[in-house]
Amino acid sequence: MKKKIYLAFLLLVFASVSCKKQLDVGNPNAPTLDQNVTDLNGLIAFAKGGVYFNGFRDGMAWLGDSYFNLPWTYHELMGDNLVGGEGSNNQTTTMGVPDYIILDDGSKLTNSSPQVSIIRTFNNRSATGEANNALYYEWLGMYNLNAAMNTVLDRADKLNTDGKLNANQLSTIQAWAHYWKGFAYSAIGTMYYGGVIVDEVFGSSSDYLSHTDILAAGDAQFDQAASLLPGSVNGDYTNVLGNLIPAHCQVGKGGVLSPDEWKATINTMKARNILLNHLSPFVNGNPAATISGASISPMSAGDWATVKSLTDAGIGANSLVFTGRTVETNSFFSATGGSVAAYVTGKNTVTGEKVSERLIQNFDPADMRLTTNFNAATDFTNAYSFSTRWSLDDGGERWPNGVYAYGSRNIGEYELFISGSYEENALMNAEARIQTGDIDGGIAIINAVRTSMGAGLPDLANGLTLAQALDALVKERRVALAFRGLSFFDLRRWGWTYDIAKGGGAYKQVFVYSGASGLDINTNATVSYNYMDYWDVPGDETELNPAASGAEFIKNPNY
């Protein structure tokens, strides 16, 4: 499978991001490494395309057109920030459907096709060909990305040996490749029960390792990237990184990160890997809740201390980060189909996915992020868990200055946070403080995030109990980080996505149901999601690349 992915990469990267002015081309219609990647400019074009097109776009033209739509849509559906529509494209109407829901009157709605059975039924190559295997897409994109960066590293070594790169140019290119390998391994380890480590050009492995091993590989790649960054800005660094990042992505929070800003992003990503892949149960308002049968262990005191230390040195309010913007041509994601926000923006009766009632209930009614982005002008009613009163307004229509914009379908307007943001880093730091006894310090950070996003709310008071502080933290993470691909992992670590019988579930939920007598609005519903916490390895991989003798980490044994 890796060889097939790589060949697709080789053909696409040049067609998408290079031109005669940048490359000493042999035949631009049939590019090869030896003919086209012969100097710094050729290597930069190659390394840029390997990330933005082969990692984030190649093979993603299924529902939407980038990694930031369909794979992240699954995260947002299972995180209950979105509900699915009428169609069954790519299992978007099944991955986010709970096992059962208990309504305010005690009646119970039961899902006849639980998520786990859907995953196991359609996890094969035949189902993938019919766009029915949800497990395929994120795996494809991230191993595309990893394979591309392996080739970048190999080619950089060759050009350095040939005297085509100086030391600063080489280290910047190498940092770029190791960073995105870290990103890829981290995504795989956070989503799948197991994975493979492939660090050679045209390499392959049938040794499936645990998700914790894959996450460790991701952290090692991040550390290697950080070690290659200079102590201060130099001209070669700025020139190389400035050309690796598309010019249209160097606006707003995006730009040419200084070495310190890039190291801050690495710290944020390493903190994310710890936080999202450990349990910190907070079920039904209980900070002492426990979950049985999970594939991850609880956060320890040491874990919380490490998260606090990393986020103390993580992305700041004024830091530049890796972002994405759309342009009219050759964009690596489109304004109308390249992000979760694009698919949910618009009237709920016509959008592909819908805004969940469970997202909206986390907003304070006076929050300007709610009142200027969302409206309840129309009802969308469908069976079981798909009904909602809410829609997300299109970009620029009603936003006052300083209020965060959740979505836009206008070219260049929506700012996509690719890997970490100030809000995410700050809220991880706040949670670590709250969980280690500095509740007032954590609440002060939550207040700062709300202010920075233009919420227009009075500050939360000091003196909150642990349960009250965690409730405020949960609400703010749900609101501030919506549509950024993180919500499922939050609900998983808080214990909500586990079966009620295992200590999980979500309580006091708003749920709109289209019953026989009309729209039934519930405000105290109980939801047992019972989602698979880490997905099985995709059948596309295991059928083409069977496990070596003794490989265990293919199928999640807890489901």
Secondary structure, DSSP 8 states (H G I E B T S, - for coil): -HHHHHHHHHHHHHHHH--TTT---S-TTS--HHHH--SHHHHHHHHHHIIIIIITTTT--SSSSSTTTHHHHHHHHHTTSEE--SS-GGGTTTTT--SEEE-TTS-EEE-SS-HHHHHHHH-SHHHHHTT--TTHHHHHHHHHHHHHHHHHHHHHHHHHHTT-S-HHHHHHHHHHHHHHHHHHHHHHHHHBSEE----STT------EEHHHHHHHHHHHHHHHHHHS-SS--HHHHHHHHHHS-GGGSSTTBS---HHHHHHHHHHHHHHHHHHTSB---BTTBTT---SS-SS-B--HHHHHHHHHHHHTS--TT--B-EE---SSS-SS-TTTSSHHHHHBB-TTTSSSEE-HHHHTTS-TT-HHHHTTEE-SS-B--STT--BS-EE--TTSS--TTS------STTT--EE-S--HHHHHHHHHHHHHHTT-HHHHHHHHHHHHHHTT-------S---HHHHHHHHHHHHHHHTTTSS-HHHHHHHTTTTS-GGGT--EEEEEEEEEETTEEEEEEEEEEE----SSB---HHHHHHS---TT--TTS-TT-
